[in-house]
Amino acid sequence: MWLSLKWASVVVPMQPMSCNRWSVESQHWDLITCVCWAILCRKLRAKKPESSKLACPLFTVEQRADAAATLRDKATATKTPLTTVRPSASRLLPLGVAGEHQYGNAALATALASSFFASTGRSALLAGSAQLESFVQVANAPFDATERAVELELSDAALPVGAARALRECRWPGRSQLLSDPVCDNVRFALDGAHTVESMGAAARWFASTSPDAPTTRRVLLFNCAVGKSSRKLLACLLADAPTFDAVLVSTFRTDADDGYNRSRGEHAWPADAPKSALPCMTWQEELLDAYVELGGGAVVAQTVASTRNAVAEIRSYAATRPNERVDVLVTGSLYLVGAALEALDAADSALNLK
């Protein structure tokens, strides 16, 4: 794992202009530990031949306490200028990628881009934004031991026109994505590839905001997560923040039941030449469904399905018996599941704007 982190997972150019460290969630932190931080900070020490000054500043968002302490210690040891970026309390700019937690990501992206433009002689792109012009002066100042924290307002008034437009029009397929079913007019899919406790809570709250209670609204959950994940914690977090589901489907990661492509850690690949009548082992899906029920998840319909295409067919059949109701479907638990669902909906290309 150390080698994979050293050579693949933390990739920084030899002479970067600026770098960032997004929020480290609990499950990721358990895997990454301090080694990732040490490697990142060592890679950041890309020095210019004539100078001992580090080549770039480092930006981060508010972190859990242990991650923040490690990052701060490593930055101090390597004399890396470290700035924590926070979004202001105002939420005046609607983001293209929905969700309260995305404002932190948007502030971090704004900081990174601003530093890059200033470092490459394109400060004119920041013209008209006093807060960003001030920000780059603080962030790009020489290293000192003082903790730097900057709050950025994300609004049309505070940002350059191009930056505000980029944040408003940004799209991330599979994250906070709403998609109308191309077949059933009364079905809408809400796709979010949340796969950690923190992101699952955020996805549940986002779904709740898009599916308000109404007598004519039915909700369906399409779920799966990788074998080895803390599935009960994920489901408990989902149930704590999401509205009640009327139906629950637990699928494999396969688009089709006879799909031989293995996209699941711990799942055996299904032979490509298997007979059409054969189905993959559903043990993991049955365990997830049992866990959902044991945690108090109530649903009139609860079943496992062999593929996302089967799941979509079941959802359409469910909606067809309720023509005067709206069926909101949350697809979550894994980006693999979301990808397979988009493929089953024949929406993978359009989601990426490839058509």
ABEGO torsion letter per residue (X at the ends): XAAAAAAAABBBBABBABBBBBBBBAAAAAAAEAAAAAAAAAAAABBBAABABBABBBBBBBBBAAAAAAAAAAAAAAGBBBBBBBBBABBABBBABBEAAAAAAAAAAAAAAAAAAAAAGAAAAABGBAAAAAAAAAAABBBBABBBBBBBBBBAAABBAAAAAAAAABBBBGBGBBBBBAABAABBBBBBABABAAAAAAAAAAAAAABBBBAABBBBBBBBBBBGBBAAAAAAAAAAABBBBABBBBBBABABAABABBABBGBBBBBAABBAABBBBAAAAAAAAAAAAAAGBBBABBBBBABAAAAAAAAAAAAAABAABBBBBBBBGBAAAAAAAAAAAGAAAAAAGAX
